[in-house]
């Protein structure tokens, strides 16, 4: 079964750069906007239709990135709720709507604005995709058993979604990835290729968790053995003292 996602005329929206956090379509997260341009972009979005384009910057350390220092593919999100911070920052619950591409920046002073287009994705749902979804679900459960922390809401979304696109996006959020790897998943237009990459990423994470689990178990055994020997020594010392007194 093949179908298309997203189709829209080009439109202009305010743009907020993010250092390393990507909100994928169909997912939500709380982001903190503290830089002047980002705060201005969020306030402008709130004045309009509460929609903002989130673009990750290529160098997370840059405090005032230029337009050419931002990735051209990002996510249009809706600002659901905001809470002002103590130092002028804005804590915002944002929900990803569509994957978008920047056509051109129309404003760069004060805050960014850009003409964007929604990216169309062609998805073919077949047995291979279903198999990869089942495999990734199993591996995520295994990772949790090995100590991986996953937000309960994300976990329920992963286990209960019957939409392969939403599944891939939810997985992209919970995997332990570098910012560039997350951007790579966002830019991937083929669902099958995205799932293949996620299979590799989840397997990599499992290997790391298994090593950490093994090291923790060995350390715990050494600790337990040391504690047992310490207790025995104390008992023997007490017994010797009792016998000496008698």
GROMACS elastic network, one bead per residue, 0.5 to 0.9 nm:
[ bonds ]
;  ai    aj funct       b0    kb
    1   123     6  0.79551   500
    1   124     6  0.55826   500
    1   125     6  0.53980   500
    1   126     6  0.71347   500
    2   122     6  0.68069   500
    2   123     6  0.54124   500
    2   125     6  0.65379   500
    3   121     6  0.82341   500
    3   122     6  0.59510   500
    3   123     6  0.57185   500
    3   124     6  0.70517   500
    3   125     6  0.88323   500
    4     7     6  0.82915   500
    4   120     6  0.64231   500
    4   121     6  0.56210   500
    4   123     6  0.65849   500
    5    98     6  0.88914   500
    5   119     6  0.80815   500
    5   120     6  0.54769   500
    5   121     6  0.53179   500
    5   122     6  0.68546   500
    5   123     6  0.80918   500
    6    98     6  0.70707   500
    6    99     6  0.82836   500
    6   118     6  0.62509   500
    6   119     6  0.64945   500
    6   120     6  0.51764   500
    6   121     6  0.72016   500
    7   117     6  0.83834   500
    7   118     6  0.61018   500
    7   119     6  0.72172   500
    7   120     6  0.61481   500
    8    11     6  0.83808   500
    8   117     6  0.67627   500
    8   118     6  0.59018   500
    8   119     6  0.86228   500
    9   116     6  0.86958   500
    9   117     6  0.65921   500
    9   118     6  0.77782   500
   10   103     6  0.84595   500
   10   115     6  0.64306   500
   10   116     6  0.55154   500
   10   118     6  0.75537   500
   11   114     6  0.81374   500
   11   115     6  0.53833   500
   11   116     6  0.56189   500
   11   117     6  0.67840   500
   12   105     6  0.88928   500
   12   106     6  0.79692   500
   12   113     6  0.66773   500
   12   114     6  0.53459   500
   12   116     6  0.61664   500
   12   117     6  0.89655   500
   13    45     6  0.77126   500
   13    51     6  0.73506   500
   13    52     6  0.61357   500
   13    53     6  0.65530   500
   13    76     6  0.87606   500
   13   112     6  0.85958   500
   13   113     6  0.55429   500
   13   114     6  0.57037   500
   13   115     6  0.66351   500
   13   116     6  0.74132   500
   14    40     6  0.89955   500
   14    41     6  0.54799   500
   14    42     6  0.76388   500
   14    44     6  0.69500   500
   14    45     6  0.63091   500
   14    51     6  0.79417   500
   14    52     6  0.55036   500
   14    53     6  0.62896   500
   14    54     6  0.88937   500
   14   107     6  0.86542   500
   14   111     6  0.73765   500
   14   112     6  0.57911   500
   14   114     6  0.64435   500
   15    38     6  0.77195   500
   15    41     6  0.60454   500
   15    42     6  0.81525   500
   15    45     6  0.87989   500
   15    52     6  0.58296   500
   15    54     6  0.59134   500
   15    55     6  0.70125   500
   15    76     6  0.89735   500
   15   111     6  0.73537   500
   15   112     6  0.50814   500
   15   113     6  0.53359   500
   15   114     6  0.67076   500
   16    33     6  0.83539   500
   16    37     6  0.73363   500
   16    39     6  0.79874   500
   16    40     6  0.86059   500
   16    41     6  0.57760   500
   16    42     6  0.70218   500
   16    52     6  0.69676   500
   16    53     6  0.62337   500
   16    54     6  0.51511   500
   16    55     6  0.64118   500
   16    56     6  0.85734   500
   16   111     6  0.78593   500
   16   112     6  0.69777   500
   16   113     6  0.87038   500
   17    33     6  0.89861   500
   17    37     6  0.83691   500
   17    38     6  0.64570   500
   17    53     6  0.84531   500
   17    54     6  0.59170   500
   17    56     6  0.56126   500
   17    57     6  0.61582   500
   17    65     6  0.79042   500
   17    70     6  0.72568   500
   17   112     6  0.85945   500
   18    21     6  0.61488   500
   18    22     6  0.75615   500
   18    31     6  0.87306   500
   18    33     6  0.81363   500
   18    38     6  0.82975   500
   18    54     6  0.66335   500
   18    55     6  0.60654   500
   18    57     6  0.61474   500
   18    60     6  0.79737   500
   19    22     6  0.88052   500
   19    55     6  0.87205   500
   19    56     6  0.58263   500
   19    57     6  0.56407   500
   19    58     6  0.80432   500
   19    59     6  0.74450   500
   19    61     6  0.74075   500
   19    62     6  0.81234   500
   19    63     6  0.88569   500
   19   179     6  0.85758   500
   20    56     6  0.62832   500
   20    57     6  0.74189   500
   20    58     6  0.88482   500
   20    59     6  0.88985   500
   20    60     6  0.62255   500
   20   178     6  0.84133   500
   20   179     6  0.53969   500
   20   180     6  0.85300   500
   20   182     6  0.89064   500
   21    31     6  0.77909   500
   21    56     6  0.72095   500
   21   179     6  0.73097   500
   21   182     6  0.87362   500
   22    29     6  0.89088   500
   22    54     6  0.76344   500
   22    55     6  0.79799   500
   22    56     6  0.69267   500
   22    74     6  0.80753   500
   22    75     6  0.79359   500
   22   173     6  0.77814   500
   22   179     6  0.81476   500
   22   182     6  0.73382   500
   22   183     6  0.75927   500
   22   186     6  0.85043   500
   23    26     6  0.84124   500
   23    27     6  0.62361   500
   23    28     6  0.62848   500
   23    29     6  0.66090   500
   23    54     6  0.79316   500
   23    74     6  0.88130   500
   23    75     6  0.69530   500
   23    76     6  0.89594   500
   23    77     6  0.78435   500
   23    94     6  0.76799   500
   23    95     6  0.70900   500
   23    96     6  0.56602   500
   23   169     6  0.89618   500
   23   173     6  0.75009   500
   24    27     6  0.54951   500
   24    28     6  0.76447   500
   24    74     6  0.85872   500
   24    75     6  0.65806   500
   24    76     6  0.89783   500
   24    77     6  0.87616   500
   24    95     6  0.81727   500
   24    96     6  0.54108   500
   24    97     6  0.78393   500
   24    98     6  0.80361   500
   24    99     6  0.76737   500
   24   169     6  0.58011   500
   24   170     6  0.75621   500
   24   172     6  0.77922   500
   24   173     6  0.72307   500
   24   186     6  0.71532   500
   25    28     6  0.82304   500
   25    75     6  0.67572   500
   25    76     6  0.78933   500
   25    77     6  0.77923   500
   25    95     6  0.74183   500
   25    98     6  0.52502   500
   25    99     6  0.64290   500
   25   166     6  0.75804   500
   25   169     6  0.67079   500
   25   170     6  0.87447   500
   26    95     6  0.68710   500
   26    96     6  0.53288   500
   26    97     6  0.59812   500
   26    98     6  0.79817   500
   26   165     6  0.87975   500
   26   166     6  0.60386   500
   26   169     6  0.70871   500
   26   170     6  0.76733   500
   27    94     6  0.85253   500
   27    95     6  0.57913   500
   27    96     6  0.55083   500
   27    97     6  0.81373   500
   27   154     6  0.83895   500
   27   166     6  0.80130   500
   27   169     6  0.71782   500
   27   170     6  0.64006   500
   27   173     6  0.80128   500
   28    77     6  0.88216   500
   28    93     6  0.69440   500
   28    94     6  0.55473   500
   28    96     6  0.61271   500
   29    92     6  0.81946   500
   29    93     6  0.56865   500
   29    94     6  0.57050   500
   29    95     6  0.67164   500
   29    96     6  0.87068   500
   30    91     6  0.67240   500
   30    92     6  0.54476   500
   30    94     6  0.62357   500
   30    95     6  0.89047   500
   31    90     6  0.82506   500
   31    91     6  0.58813   500
   31    92     6  0.54511   500
   31    93     6  0.65137   500
   31    94     6  0.72382   500
   32    85     6  0.88161   500
   32    89     6  0.68032   500
   32    90     6  0.57667   500
   32    92     6  0.63421   500
   32    93     6  0.89571   500
   33    36     6  0.84731   500
   33    38     6  0.58144   500
   33    39     6  0.57844   500
   33    42     6  0.80582   500
   33    89     6  0.55158   500
   33    90     6  0.51424   500
   33    91     6  0.63966   500
   33    92     6  0.76651   500
   34    37     6  0.85286   500
   34    38     6  0.67053   500
   34    39     6  0.61263   500
   34    85     6  0.87312   500
   34    87     6  0.80380   500
   34    88     6  0.68416   500
   34    90     6  0.63685   500
   34    91     6  0.85777   500
   35    38     6  0.53205   500
   35    39     6  0.60585   500
   35    40     6  0.85394   500
   35    63     6  0.76611   500
   35    64     6  0.81232   500
   35    88     6  0.89844   500
   35    89     6  0.73618   500
   36    39     6  0.52127   500
   36    40     6  0.60934   500
   36    41     6  0.85852   500
   36    89     6  0.86107   500
   36   110     6  0.79015   500
   36   111     6  0.80081   500
   37    40     6  0.50907   500
   37    41     6  0.61035   500
   37    42     6  0.86635   500
   37    64     6  0.82068   500
   37   109     6  0.84424   500
   37   110     6  0.58642   500
   37   112     6  0.72549   500
   38    41     6  0.50426   500
   38    42     6  0.62173   500
   38    43     6  0.86121   500
   38   111     6  0.68167   500
   38   112     6  0.83352   500
   39    42     6  0.51726   500
   39    43     6  0.61672   500
   39    44     6  0.85813   500
   39    88     6  0.83358   500
   39    89     6  0.67780   500
   39    90     6  0.66776   500
   39   111     6  0.83999   500
   40    43     6  0.51123   500
   40    44     6  0.60860   500
   40    45     6  0.85768   500
   40   110     6  0.69713   500
   40   111     6  0.58874   500
   40   112     6  0.88576   500
   41    44     6  0.51053   500
   41    45     6  0.61780   500
   41    46     6  0.86407   500
   41    52     6  0.75663   500
   41   110     6  0.83153   500
   41   111     6  0.54684   500
   41   112     6  0.67841   500
   41   113     6  0.80189   500
   42    45     6  0.50435   500
   42    46     6  0.61873   500
   42    47     6  0.86901   500
   42    50     6  0.80590   500
   42    51     6  0.85668   500
   42    52     6  0.69422   500
   42    79     6  0.82186   500
   42    90     6  0.82127   500
   42    92     6  0.88650   500
   43    46     6  0.50228   500
   43    47     6  0.63019   500
   43    48     6  0.87881   500
   43    50     6  0.87287   500
   44    47     6  0.50693   500
   44    48     6  0.64087   500
   44    50     6  0.82651   500
   44    52     6  0.87704   500
   44   111     6  0.88320   500
   45    48     6  0.50934   500
   45    49     6  0.61388   500
   45    51     6  0.55272   500
   45    52     6  0.57728   500
   45    78     6  0.88055   500
   45    79     6  0.80879   500
   46    49     6  0.62506   500
   46    51     6  0.74008   500
   46    52     6  0.86855   500
   46    79     6  0.74852   500
   47    50     6  0.69965   500
   48    51     6  0.75903   500
   49    52     6  0.86738   500
   49    78     6  0.82805   500
   49    79     6  0.89893   500
   50    77     6  0.83459   500
   50    78     6  0.55407   500
   50    79     6  0.52802   500
   50    80     6  0.76759   500
   51    76     6  0.67995   500
   51    77     6  0.56144   500
   51    79     6  0.62111   500
   52    75     6  0.83997   500
   52    76     6  0.57347   500
   52    77     6  0.54695   500
   52    78     6  0.63254   500
   52    79     6  0.74125   500
   53    74     6  0.68268   500
   53    75     6  0.56543   500
   53    77     6  0.60915   500
   53    78     6  0.86922   500
   53   100     6  0.80066   500
   53   113     6  0.87801   500
   53   114     6  0.85495   500
   53   116     6  0.86984   500
   54    73     6  0.89832   500
   54    74     6  0.56979   500
   54    75     6  0.53828   500
   54    76     6  0.62373   500
   54    77     6  0.70741   500
   55    70     6  0.62761   500
   55    71     6  0.60838   500
   55    72     6  0.71269   500
   55    73     6  0.68657   500
   55    75     6  0.69140   500
   55    76     6  0.89354   500
   56    59     6  0.87284   500
   56    60     6  0.82121   500
   56    69     6  0.89982   500
   56    70     6  0.59628   500
   56    71     6  0.58863   500
   56    72     6  0.86314   500
   56    73     6  0.84850   500
   56    74     6  0.70108   500
   56   179     6  0.84515   500
   56   183     6  0.78029   500
   57    60     6  0.60163   500
   57    61     6  0.89497   500
   57    62     6  0.79795   500
   57    65     6  0.70355   500
   57    66     6  0.89645   500
   57    67     6  0.89419   500
   57    69     6  0.59167   500
   57    71     6  0.60258   500
   58    61     6  0.89928   500
   58    62     6  0.86037   500
   58    65     6  0.87197   500
   58    69     6  0.57100   500
   58    70     6  0.56660   500
   58    71     6  0.64135   500
   58   179     6  0.88706   500
   58   180     6  0.80351   500
   59    62     6  0.57147   500
   59    65     6  0.81276   500
   59    69     6  0.73057   500
   59    70     6  0.83696   500
   60    63     6  0.80173   500
   60   179     6  0.87459   500
   62    65     6  0.56098   500
   62    69     6  0.88965   500
   65    68     6  0.79936   500
   65    69     6  0.57268   500
   65    70     6  0.71654   500
   66    69     6  0.52307   500
   66    70     6  0.70578   500
   66   108     6  0.82561   500
   67    70     6  0.55450   500
   67    71     6  0.85517   500
   67    72     6  0.89823   500
   67   105     6  0.74030   500
   67   108     6  0.75168   500
   67   112     6  0.79087   500
   68    71     6  0.77160   500
   68    72     6  0.85113   500
   70    73     6  0.87402   500
   71    74     6  0.70989   500
   71   102     6  0.87016   500
   71   183     6  0.84360   500
   72   100     6  0.83700   500
   72   101     6  0.56818   500
   72   102     6  0.52118   500
   72   103     6  0.80566   500
   73    99     6  0.72812   500
   73   100     6  0.57372   500
   73   102     6  0.63905   500
   73   119     6  0.88653   500
   73   183     6  0.83796   500
   73   186     6  0.78451   500
   73   187     6  0.65539   500
   74    98     6  0.86558   500
   74    99     6  0.59275   500
   74   100     6  0.54549   500
   74   101     6  0.63901   500
   74   102     6  0.79846   500
   74   183     6  0.82936   500
   74   186     6  0.74989   500
   74   187     6  0.80667   500
   75    96     6  0.63063   500
   75    97     6  0.70148   500
   75    98     6  0.56909   500
   75   100     6  0.54935   500
   75   101     6  0.82462   500
   75   118     6  0.89721   500
   75   186     6  0.85950   500
   76    95     6  0.85639   500
   76    96     6  0.60589   500
   76    97     6  0.56093   500
   76    98     6  0.52983   500
   76    99     6  0.62668   500
   76   100     6  0.64163   500
   76   118     6  0.85648   500
   77    94     6  0.60763   500
   77    95     6  0.52209   500
   77    97     6  0.51888   500
   77    98     6  0.71916   500
   78    93     6  0.85779   500
   78    94     6  0.56186   500
   78    95     6  0.53292   500
   78    96     6  0.65737   500
   78    97     6  0.69686   500
   79    82     6  0.74290   500
   79    92     6  0.65892   500
   79    93     6  0.60800   500
   79    95     6  0.66084   500
   80    92     6  0.73009   500
   80    93     6  0.54809   500
   80    94     6  0.56627   500
   80    95     6  0.69403   500
   81    91     6  0.82988   500
   81    92     6  0.56740   500
   81    93     6  0.51678   500
   81    94     6  0.73904   500
   82    90     6  0.65109   500
   82    91     6  0.55078   500
   82    93     6  0.63467   500
   82    94     6  0.88514   500
   83    89     6  0.87521   500
   83    90     6  0.59649   500
   83    91     6  0.50426   500
   83    92     6  0.64165   500
   83    93     6  0.87909   500
   84    87     6  0.84348   500
   84    88     6  0.66674   500
   84    89     6  0.61017   500
   84    91     6  0.60639   500
   84    92     6  0.85586   500
   85    88     6  0.55496   500
   85    90     6  0.56796   500
   85    91     6  0.66487   500
   86    89     6  0.70597   500
   87    90     6  0.89339   500
   96    99     6  0.81766   500
   98   118     6  0.65850   500
   98   119     6  0.77182   500
   99   117     6  0.87083   500
   99   118     6  0.59644   500
   99   119     6  0.57317   500
   99   120     6  0.82905   500
   99   186     6  0.77551   500
   99   187     6  0.84419   500
  100   116     6  0.63263   500
  100   117     6  0.55325   500
  100   119     6  0.52293   500
  100   120     6  0.88260   500
  101   115     6  0.86470   500
  101   116     6  0.54934   500
  101   117     6  0.54481   500
  101   118     6  0.63799   500
  101   119     6  0.65195   500
  102   105     6  0.73429   500
  102   114     6  0.63939   500
  102   115     6  0.60415   500
  102   117     6  0.66535   500
  103   114     6  0.72066   500
  103   115     6  0.54454   500
  103   116     6  0.52599   500
  103   117     6  0.69254   500
  104   113     6  0.88092   500
  104   114     6  0.56409   500
  104   115     6  0.54062   500
  104   116     6  0.72657   500
  105   108     6  0.70738   500
  105   112     6  0.71370   500
  105   113     6  0.58351   500
  105   115     6  0.62294   500
  105   116     6  0.87544   500
  106   112     6  0.76432   500
  106   113     6  0.54983   500
  106   114     6  0.51109   500
  106   115     6  0.67052   500
  107   110     6  0.82295   500
  107   111     6  0.70234   500
  107   112     6  0.52942   500
  107   114     6  0.67616   500
  108   111     6  0.56431   500
  108   113     6  0.66551   500
  108   114     6  0.88127   500
  109   112     6  0.68368   500
  119   189     6  0.84248   500
  120   189     6  0.80471   500
  121   189     6  0.55914   500
  121   190     6  0.70065   500
  121   191     6  0.81934   500
  122   189     6  0.73444   500
  122   190     6  0.68194   500
  122   191     6  0.79015   500
  123   165     6  0.81857   500
  123   189     6  0.85129   500
  123   190     6  0.66095   500
  123   191     6  0.58925   500
  123   192     6  0.78729   500
  124   129     6  0.82925   500
  124   190     6  0.85650   500
  124   191     6  0.75376   500
  124   192     6  0.77497   500
  125   128     6  0.81086   500
  125   129     6  0.60985   500
  125   130     6  0.74508   500
  125   164     6  0.77491   500
  125   191     6  0.85752   500
  125   192     6  0.84226   500
  126   129     6  0.54308   500
  126   130     6  0.64287   500
  126   131     6  0.87753   500
  127   130     6  0.50396   500
  127   131     6  0.60676   500
  127   132     6  0.86266   500
  128   131     6  0.50758   500
  128   132     6  0.62233   500
  128   133     6  0.86605   500
  128   192     6  0.81069   500
  129   132     6  0.51486   500
  129   133     6  0.62140   500
  129   134     6  0.87313   500
  129   164     6  0.79400   500
  129   191     6  0.81671   500
  129   192     6  0.62070   500
  129   195     6  0.74942   500
  129   196     6  0.89696   500
  130   133     6  0.51479   500
  130   134     6  0.63331   500
  130   135     6  0.86571   500
  130   164     6  0.80763   500
  131   134     6  0.52181   500
  131   135     6  0.61573   500
  131   136     6  0.86535   500
  132   136     6  0.60234   500
  132   137     6  0.84626   500
  132   192     6  0.87172   500
  132   195     6  0.67037   500
  132   196     6  0.74753   500
  132   199     6  0.72803   500
  133   136     6  0.52378   500
  133   137     6  0.61327   500
  133   138     6  0.86592   500
  133   164     6  0.75646   500
  133   167     6  0.77357   500
  133   168     6  0.81602   500
  133   195     6  0.75596   500
  133   199     6  0.89405   500
  134   137     6  0.51496   500
  134   138     6  0.62801   500
  134   139     6  0.87243   500
  135   138     6  0.51720   500
  135   139     6  0.62464   500
  135   140     6  0.86850   500
  135   199     6  0.78770   500
  136   139     6  0.50131   500
  136   140     6  0.60924   500
  136   141     6  0.86632   500
  136   171     6  0.84326   500
  136   195     6  0.84917   500
  136   198     6  0.76836   500
  136   199     6  0.62010   500
  136   202     6  0.71447   500
  136   203     6  0.88060   500
  137   140     6  0.51935   500
  137   141     6  0.64244   500
  137   142     6  0.87269   500
  137   158     6  0.76379   500
  137   159     6  0.71702   500
  137   171     6  0.89240   500
  138   141     6  0.52418   500
  138   142     6  0.62853   500
  138   143     6  0.86959   500
  139   143     6  0.60577   500
  139   144     6  0.85942   500
  139   199     6  0.87476   500
  139   202     6  0.68265   500
  139   203     6  0.74610   500
  139   206     6  0.75175   500
  140   144     6  0.62631   500
  140   145     6  0.86984   500
  140   148     6  0.85506   500
  140   155     6  0.89970   500
  140   171     6  0.87526   500
  140   175     6  0.88038   500
  140   202     6  0.72717   500
  140   206     6  0.85270   500
  141   144     6  0.51072   500
  141   145     6  0.63390   500
  141   146     6  0.87385   500
  142   145     6  0.50643   500
  142   146     6  0.63348   500
  142   147     6  0.88734   500
  142   148     6  0.87614   500
  142   206     6  0.77039   500
  143   147     6  0.64683   500
  143   148     6  0.54136   500
  143   149     6  0.85403   500
  143   202     6  0.83453   500
  143   205     6  0.76780   500
  143   206     6  0.58301   500
  143   209     6  0.69986   500
  143   210     6  0.85927   500
  144   147     6  0.51234   500
  144   149     6  0.63091   500
  144   150     6  0.72636   500
  145   148     6  0.70822   500
  146   206     6  0.80770   500
  146   209     6  0.61043   500
  146   210     6  0.67655   500
  146   212     6  0.86267   500
  146   213     6  0.65107   500
  147   209     6  0.72453   500
  147   213     6  0.78080   500
  148   209     6  0.75567   500
  149   174     6  0.88876   500
  150   153     6  0.84408   500
  150   154     6  0.69032   500
  150   155     6  0.64036   500
  150   174     6  0.65953   500
  151   154     6  0.53672   500
  151   155     6  0.62535   500
  151   156     6  0.88053   500
  151   174     6  0.81788   500
  152   155     6  0.50243   500
  152   156     6  0.62147   500
  152   157     6  0.86041   500
  153   156     6  0.52543   500
  153   157     6  0.62246   500
  153   158     6  0.86735   500
  154   157     6  0.50411   500
  154   158     6  0.61443   500
  154   159     6  0.86867   500
  154   170     6  0.67867   500
  154   171     6  0.85217   500
  154   173     6  0.83983   500
  154   174     6  0.74122   500
  155   158     6  0.51073   500
  155   159     6  0.62099   500
  155   160     6  0.84947   500
  155   170     6  0.85774   500
  155   174     6  0.85805   500
  156   159     6  0.52053   500
  156   160     6  0.58442   500
  156   161     6  0.82159   500
  157   160     6  0.53418   500
  157   161     6  0.57605   500
  157   166     6  0.86041   500
  157   167     6  0.77955   500
  157   170     6  0.71947   500
  158   161     6  0.58211   500
  158   162     6  0.89378   500
  158   166     6  0.81921   500
  158   167     6  0.57560   500
  158   168     6  0.86304   500
  158   170     6  0.61217   500
  158   171     6  0.69915   500
  159   162     6  0.85575   500
  159   167     6  0.83944   500
  160   167     6  0.89584   500
  161   164     6  0.76687   500
  161   166     6  0.69839   500
  161   167     6  0.62820   500
  162   165     6  0.89624   500
  162   166     6  0.80800   500
  162   167     6  0.75622   500
  163   166     6  0.54024   500
  163   167     6  0.61904   500
  163   168     6  0.88291   500
  164   168     6  0.62281   500
  164   169     6  0.86785   500
  164   191     6  0.80121   500
  165   168     6  0.52662   500
  165   169     6  0.63379   500
  165   170     6  0.86989   500
  165   191     6  0.68809   500
  166   169     6  0.50906   500
  166   170     6  0.60769   500
  166   171     6  0.85538   500
  167   170     6  0.51874   500
  167   171     6  0.61795   500
  167   172     6  0.86149   500
  168   171     6  0.51673   500
  168   172     6  0.61914   500
  168   173     6  0.88821   500
  168   191     6  0.76354   500
  168   194     6  0.72703   500
  168   195     6  0.64504   500
  168   198     6  0.79443   500
  169   172     6  0.50553   500
  169   173     6  0.65809   500
  169   185     6  0.85810   500
  169   186     6  0.82017   500
  170   173     6  0.52967   500
  170   174     6  0.66869   500
  170   175     6  0.89517   500
  171   174     6  0.53326   500
  171   175     6  0.61423   500
  171   198     6  0.75927   500
  172   175     6  0.56492   500
  172   176     6  0.86660   500
  172   177     6  0.83031   500
  172   182     6  0.67162   500
  172   185     6  0.70805   500
  172   186     6  0.82940   500
  172   198     6  0.72881   500
  173   176     6  0.82396   500
  173   177     6  0.86810   500
  173   182     6  0.79520   500
  174   177     6  0.85831   500
  175   182     6  0.88458   500
  175   198     6  0.82475   500
  175   201     6  0.73883   500
  175   202     6  0.68229   500
  175   205     6  0.78873   500
  176   201     6  0.81270   500
  176   202     6  0.83179   500
  176   205     6  0.70322   500
  177   180     6  0.80442   500
  177   181     6  0.59651   500
  177   182     6  0.62043   500
  177   201     6  0.77517   500
  177   205     6  0.89764   500
  178   181     6  0.52151   500
  178   182     6  0.63986   500
  178   183     6  0.87378   500
  179   182     6  0.51197   500
  179   183     6  0.62090   500
  179   184     6  0.86066   500
  180   183     6  0.50035   500
  180   184     6  0.61227   500
  180   185     6  0.87533   500
  181   185     6  0.63750   500
  181   186     6  0.86780   500
  182   185     6  0.51623   500
  182   186     6  0.63026   500
  182   187     6  0.87547   500
  183   187     6  0.61891   500
  183   188     6  0.86655   500
  184   187     6  0.51720   500
  184   188     6  0.62487   500
  184   194     6  0.89231   500
  185   188     6  0.51995   500
  185   189     6  0.85237   500
  185   194     6  0.60622   500
  185   197     6  0.77534   500
  185   198     6  0.82710   500
  186   189     6  0.79116   500
  186   194     6  0.85666   500
  188   191     6  0.75219   500
  188   193     6  0.72731   500
  188   194     6  0.60500   500
  189   192     6  0.89430   500
  189   193     6  0.80586   500
  189   194     6  0.76496   500
  190   193     6  0.53027   500
  190   194     6  0.61584   500
  190   195     6  0.86903   500
  191   194     6  0.50232   500
  191   195     6  0.61747   500
  191   196     6  0.86210   500
  192   195     6  0.52237   500
  192   196     6  0.62635   500
  192   197     6  0.87669   500
  193   196     6  0.50088   500
  193   197     6  0.62852   500
  193   198     6  0.86284   500
  194   197     6  0.52057   500
  194   198     6  0.62658   500
  194   199     6  0.87322   500
  195   199     6  0.61317   500
  195   200     6  0.87242   500
  196   199     6  0.50839   500
  196   200     6  0.65485   500
  196   201     6  0.87789   500
  197   200     6  0.51800   500
  197   201     6  0.62427   500
  197   202     6  0.87081   500
  198   202     6  0.59672   500
  198   203     6  0.83609   500
  199   202     6  0.53368   500
  199   203     6  0.61455   500
  199   204     6  0.85960   500
  200   203     6  0.52113   500
  200   204     6  0.61772   500
  200   205     6  0.86937   500
  201   204     6  0.50829   500
  201   205     6  0.62426   500
  201   206     6  0.86750   500
  202   205     6  0.50058   500
  202   206     6  0.61419   500
  202   207     6  0.87354   500
  203   206     6  0.50202   500
  203   207     6  0.63672   500
  203   208     6  0.88411   500
  204   207     6  0.52754   500
  204   208     6  0.65400   500
  204   209     6  0.87987   500
  205   208     6  0.51946   500
  205   209     6  0.61839   500
  205   210     6  0.85902   500
  206   209     6  0.50473   500
  206   210     6  0.60312   500
  206   211     6  0.86338   500
  207   210     6  0.51229   500
  207   211     6  0.63273   500
  207   212     6  0.86997   500
  208   211     6  0.51998   500
  208   212     6  0.62357   500
  208   213     6  0.85745   500
  209   212     6  0.50057   500
  209   213     6  0.59546   500
  209   214     6  0.84781   500
  210   213     6  0.50034   500
  210   214     6  0.60761   500
  210   215     6  0.85905   500
  211   214     6  0.50986   500
  211   215     6  0.61850   500
  211   216     6  0.85449   500
  212   215     6  0.51473   500
  212   216     6  0.60546   500
  212   217     6  0.85333   500
  213   216     6  0.50735   500
  213   217     6  0.60694   500
  213   218     6  0.86363   500
  214   217     6  0.51240   500
  214   218     6  0.62471   500
  214   219     6  0.85998   500
  215   218     6  0.51936   500
  215   219     6  0.61130   500
  215   220     6  0.85217   500
  216   219     6  0.50806   500
  216   220     6  0.60264   500
  216   221     6  0.85692   500
  217   220     6  0.50576   500
  217   221     6  0.61572   500
  217   222     6  0.86724   500
  218   221     6  0.51001   500
  218   222     6  0.62559   500
  218   223     6  0.85562   500
  219   222     6  0.51621   500
  219   223     6  0.61204   500
  219   224     6  0.85873   500
  220   224     6  0.60113   500
  220   225     6  0.84787   500
  221   224     6  0.50354   500
  221   225     6  0.60399   500
  221   226     6  0.84545   500
  222   225     6  0.50902   500
  222   226     6  0.60423   500
  222   227     6  0.85312   500
  223   226     6  0.50659   500
  223   227     6  0.60962   500
  223   228     6  0.85602   500
  224   227     6  0.50786   500
  224   228     6  0.61013   500
  224   229     6  0.86025   500
  225   228     6  0.51001   500
  225   229     6  0.61689   500
  225   230     6  0.85292   500
  226   229     6  0.51760   500
  226   230     6  0.60781   500
  226   231     6  0.86254   500
  227   230     6  0.50160   500
  227   231     6  0.61572   500
  227   232     6  0.85875   500
  228   231     6  0.51801   500
  228   232     6  0.61734   500
  228   233     6  0.86163   500
  229   232     6  0.50553   500
  229   233     6  0.61120   500
  229   234     6  0.86232   500
  230   233     6  0.51406   500
  230   234     6  0.62868   500
  230   235     6  0.86854   500
  231   234     6  0.51079   500
  231   235     6  0.62028   500
  231   236     6  0.86510   500
  232   235     6  0.50020   500
  232   236     6  0.61031   500
  232   237     6  0.84941   500
  233   236     6  0.50814   500
  233   237     6  0.60634   500
  233   238     6  0.85621   500
  234   237     6  0.50453   500
  234   238     6  0.61747   500
  234   239     6  0.86312   500
  235   238     6  0.50846   500
  235   239     6  0.61653   500
  235   240     6  0.86089   500
  236   239     6  0.50216   500
  236   240     6  0.60767   500
  236   241     6  0.85065   500
  237   240     6  0.51460   500
  237   241     6  0.61629   500
  237   242     6  0.86176   500
  238   241     6  0.50889   500
  238   242     6  0.61603   500
  238   243     6  0.86376   500
  239   242     6  0.50334   500
  239   243     6  0.61291   500
  239   244     6  0.84892   500
  240   243     6  0.51015   500
  240   244     6  0.60130   500
  240   245     6  0.86133   500
  241   244     6  0.50153   500
  241   245     6  0.62442   500
  241   246     6  0.87008   500
  242   245     6  0.52543   500
  242   246     6  0.63734   500
  243   246     6  0.51190   500
